[in-house]
Amino acid sequence: MRETIIIDTDPGQDDAVALLLAFASTQQLDLRAITTVAGNVPVAQTTANALRIRELAGAETPVHRGAENPLLVPLETAEFVSGPDGLAGADLPPPQSEPAPGHAVEAIIALCRAAPDDSVTLCPLGPLTNLALAFRLAPDILPKVKRIVSMGGALGLGNMTPAAEFNIYVDPHAAAIVYASGRPIVMMGLGVTHQAIASHQQVASLGALGTATGKAIHGMLTRPRPGGLGTAGHPMHDPCVIAFLLWPELFEGRDCFVAVETSDGSQRGRTTIDWNGRLKRPANAHVVAGVQAHELFERMTQRLATLP
C-alpha cells in the first residue's frame, strides 16, 4: 500500500534531489501535493524551482505557493549556499507551468481533512512555517497526520549558527509549534545528514546516467560551494527524508524529547535533544542519528535512473 505524502519545501539543491526521488518512487509514495515556503530563497523563487523540478521529472503533482515570511522574525535566506536562484548548477530553464490555485496552508488543510485518520505523512524539507500555520488554523487535521518526517535540527553544531541548523533557525517559532503538536515526528538533523555524503564515484555515476535528471543532479552536486560547511562533500540533507520512507532499514536513531529555542539570542533555533533521557520528559520525536550512506546512494541512483 502506498504512503500518502505531502512535501513542504524550499528548493534548494538537496530539496530538488528529494523531490526527484519522490517522483521516481510512485509505486511506494502517493505524492498528493508540493507546498512551497520561503527558506533557501524567497517563496516566489522556491515556487518557481518546485515547478522547474516537476517539469524536469515530467510529473503533474500540484504545486501550491505558501508562506512568504516566518511567523515572527524577518526572513533570512541562504543564497550564499544555494546560489541566486536556489538551484545553482542545475541549469534548468524557467518554469513553463503555473502553481495550483490556493495557498499552501489551505491545500495542506484540505488534503488532510479529506483523508482518513492517521493516513497523511507530512514531509517538510524547509522551515516549518506552513505546517505551523495549518496546525494553528485547523487543529482538527492533527488526527489525520500519520507522522511528520522532517529535515531540521542538529544533535551537535548547527550550520547557520554554532547552535542552530538553518531550517529551524529561519522559523524557530513554527518549529516549536510543530514539535509540540503531539503527532509522531521523525527528525533528520545534521547529525545524520552530514553522514549522507556521496563518494566522487557515486556523484559521477549520476552524471553518467545520460538523462536530463542525471545531468541536473550532477551539476548541482558538483557546483562550487562555500568552504567546509562541516563536510568534505555535498551532504544530501533533504533526500534523507524521502529515503527514510522508502528504506527505513538504512537508518537508526532513538526516541527523544526535543525542545526548540525561540529566543532571539545566540541560541535561537537550537534543538536541545535529550539523547540520554536526563530530563525525564516524554519523547516527542524519533531522532535519526545514523545512516548507511553508501547503500543509500546506490539505491537512490538506481531509483533516479528511472526518470527522464
C-alpha positions in Angstrom: 0.0 0.0 0.0 1.4 3.4 -1.0 2.1 6.0 1.7 0.2 9.3 1.2 2.6 12.2 1.5 2.7 16.0 1.2 6.2 17.5 0.6 6.6 21.0 2.0 9.8 22.5 0.6 12.1 25.5 -0.2 14.1 24.2 -3.2 17.3 24.3 -2.8 19.6 21.7 -4.4 19.1 18.9 -2.0 15.3 19.6 -1.9 15.4 19.1 -5.6 17.0 15.7 -5.3 14.4 14.8 -2.6 11.6 15.8 -4.9 13.1 13.8 -7.8 13.5 10.8 -5.6 9.8 11.0 -4.7 8.8 11.4 -8.3 10.8 8.3 -9.1 9.0 6.3 -6.3 5.4 6.5 -7.2 4.9 2.7 -6.6 5.6 3.4 -2.9 4.7 7.0 -2.4 1.4 8.8 -3.3 2.6 12.4 -3.5 -0.6 14.5 -3.2 0.9 18.0 -3.3 4.1 20.0 -3.1 3.8 23.1 -0.9 6.4 25.8 -1.0 7.8 28.0 1.7 10.4 30.8 1.9 13.7 29.5 3.1 16.8 28.9 0.9 15.4 31.7 -1.3 12.2 33.8 -1.2 8.9 31.9 -1.8 8.4 33.2 -5.4 11.7 31.5 -6.3 11.1 28.4 -4.3 7.8 28.0 -6.0 9.4 28.5 -9.5 12.0 26.0 -8.5 9.4 23.4 -7.5 7.8 23.9 -10.9 11.1 23.5 -12.7 11.9 20.3 -10.9 8.4 18.9 -11.5 8.8 19.7 -15.2 12.2 18.0 -15.3 10.6 14.8 -13.9 7.6 15.0 -16.3 5.3 14.9 -13.2 1.9 16.6 -12.6 1.7 16.9 -8.8 0.1 20.2 -7.9 2.4 22.9 -6.5 0.9 25.4 -4.1 2.7 28.6 -3.1 3.0 29.1 0.7 4.3 31.4 3.4 6.4 34.3 2.4 7.8 35.0 5.8 8.4 33.2 9.1 5.8 33.6 11.9 7.5 36.3 14.0 11.1 37.0 12.7 12.4 38.5 9.5 13.2 36.1 6.7 16.9 35.1 6.3 17.8 33.2 3.1 20.7 31.1 2.0 21.8 32.2 -1.5 25.4 32.0 -0.2 25.0 28.3 -0.3 22.3 27.6 -2.9 23.1 30.4 -5.4 21.0 33.4 -6.5 18.1 31.2 -7.8 18.4 28.5 -5.3 19.3 25.8 -7.8 22.9 26.8 -8.9 24.4 24.0 -11.1 21.1 22.6 -12.2 21.0 24.6 -15.5 17.2 24.3 -15.7 15.0 26.7 -17.8 12.4 28.9 -16.2 9.1 27.1 -15.5 6.6 26.7 -18.2 3.7 25.9 -15.9 1.9 27.8 -13.0 1.3 26.9 -9.4 -2.1 25.5 -8.5 -4.6 27.9 -7.1 -5.0 28.3 -3.4 -2.4 28.9 -0.6 -0.2 26.0 0.5 -1.6 26.1 4.0 -5.2 25.8 2.6 -4.0 22.9 0.5 -2.5 21.1 3.5 -5.7 21.6 5.5 -8.0 20.5 2.7 -6.0 17.4 1.8 -5.7 16.3 5.5 -9.4 16.9 6.2 -10.3 14.7 3.2 -8.1 11.9 4.4 -8.7 9.1 7.0 -7.2 9.4 10.4 -3.5 8.5 10.7 -3.0 8.4 7.0 -1.1 11.5 5.8 2.7 11.8 6.2 4.0 15.4 6.1 7.5 15.8 4.7 8.8 19.2 5.5 12.2 19.9 3.9 12.5 23.6 4.8 11.3 26.0 7.6 8.1 24.7 9.3 6.0 27.8 8.7 3.3 26.3 6.6 2.8 23.3 8.9 2.6 25.5 12.0 0.0 27.8 10.3 -2.0 24.8 9.3 -1.9 23.2 12.7 -2.9 26.5 14.4 -5.7 27.4 11.9 -7.1 23.9 11.7 -6.2 21.8 14.7 -8.8 19.3 13.6 -6.4 18.0 11.0 -3.9 16.7 13.6 -5.5 13.3 13.9 -5.2 12.9 10.1 -1.4 13.2 10.3 0.2 9.8 10.5 3.7 11.3 11.1 5.9 14.2 10.2 9.3 13.2 8.7 11.3 16.4 8.9 14.7 17.7 7.8 15.9 20.1 10.5 17.8 20.5 13.7 21.1 19.2 15.0 22.4 16.9 17.7 25.6 18.9 17.8 26.8 22.0 15.9 24.5 23.9 13.6 25.2 25.1 10.1 23.5 28.6 10.2 24.9 29.5 13.6 27.0 27.4 16.1 23.8 26.5 17.8 21.2 26.1 15.0 20.5 24.3 11.8 19.2 26.5 9.0 15.6 25.3 8.7 14.9 25.6 12.5 16.8 28.9 12.8 14.7 30.5 10.0 11.4 30.0 11.8 12.0 28.7 15.3 8.5 29.6 16.5 7.0 27.4 13.8 9.3 24.6 14.7 8.2 24.9 18.4 4.6 24.6 17.3 5.2 21.5 15.2 7.3 19.8 17.9 4.5 20.5 20.4 1.8 19.1 18.1 1.6 15.7 19.7 1.9 13.9 16.3 4.8 11.4 15.7 7.9 13.2 14.4 11.0 11.7 12.7 13.8 14.2 12.9 16.5 14.2 10.3 19.1 16.5 11.7 22.6 17.4 10.7 23.9 14.5 12.8 22.7 12.1 10.2 22.5 14.2 7.0 26.2 15.1 7.3 26.9 11.4 7.1 24.9 11.1 3.8 27.7 12.2 1.5 28.1 10.5 -1.9 31.6 9.5 -3.0 33.1 11.1 -6.0 32.4 7.9 -7.9 28.8 7.9 -6.9 28.3 11.5 -7.9 30.0 10.7 -11.3 27.6 7.8 -11.8 24.6 10.2 -11.6 26.2 12.3 -14.3 26.8 9.2 -16.3 23.1 8.2 -16.4 22.8 10.1 -19.7 19.4 11.7 -18.7 18.4 15.3 -18.1 17.7 14.4 -14.5 21.1 12.9 -14.0 22.8 15.9 -15.6 20.9 18.3 -13.4 21.7 16.4 -10.2 25.4 16.1 -11.2 25.6 19.8 -11.9 24.0 20.7 -8.5 26.3 18.3 -6.5 29.5 19.4 -8.2 28.8 23.2 -8.2 31.3 25.4 -6.3 30.2 25.7 -2.6 31.4 27.9 0.2 34.3 26.2 2.1 33.6 23.5 4.5 30.1 23.8 6.0 31.1 20.9 8.2 31.7 18.3 5.5 34.2 17.5 2.7 31.5 16.7 0.2 27.9 17.6 -0.6 25.6 16.3 2.2 22.2 15.2 0.9 20.1 16.6 3.8 16.6 16.5 2.3 16.8 13.3 0.3 17.2 11.5 3.7 13.5 12.3 4.4 12.3 10.5 1.3 14.8 7.7 1.6 13.6 7.1 5.2 10.1 6.5 3.8 11.5 4.1 1.2 14.2 2.3 3.1 13.9 2.8 6.8 16.2 -0.1 7.5 19.1 2.1 6.4 18.6 4.5 9.3 19.0 4.2 13.1 18.1 6.5 15.9 16.2 6.8 19.2 13.1 8.4 20.6 13.9 11.6 22.5 12.4 14.8 23.9 13.4 17.7 21.7 13.0 21.4 22.7 13.3 24.3 20.2 14.8 27.5 21.4 12.7 30.5 20.3 14.6 33.3 22.0 16.4 35.8 19.7 19.8 35.4 21.2 22.8 33.2 20.3 20.8 30.1 21.0 17.9 30.9 18.6 16.8 27.8 16.7 18.8 25.4 18.8 17.3 21.9 19.1 18.0 20.6 22.6 17.8 16.9 22.2 17.6 14.8 25.4 19.6 11.9 23.9 20.2 10.2 27.3 16.8 10.9 28.8 18.1 13.2 31.6 15.0 15.4 31.6 12.6 12.6 32.1 10.2 14.2 29.6 8.1 12.1 27.2 9.7 11.7 23.8 8.2 13.9 21.1 10.5 12.8 18.2 12.4 9.9 16.8 15.8 11.4 16.3 17.7 9.7 13.5 21.5 9.7 14.1 23.0 7.1 11.7 22.7 6.1 8.0 24.3 3.5 5.8 25.4 6.2 3.4 27.0 4.0 0.6 23.9 1.8 0.3 21.7 4.9 0.4 23.3 6.4 -2.6 23.4 3.2 -4.5 19.6 2.8 -4.1 19.0 6.5 -4.8 21.0 6.3 -8.0 19.1 3.2 -9.2 15.8 4.9 -8.5 16.7 8.3 -10.0 17.8 6.4 -13.2 14.2 5.7 -13.9 13.4 9.4 -14.5 13.7 11.2 -17.9 
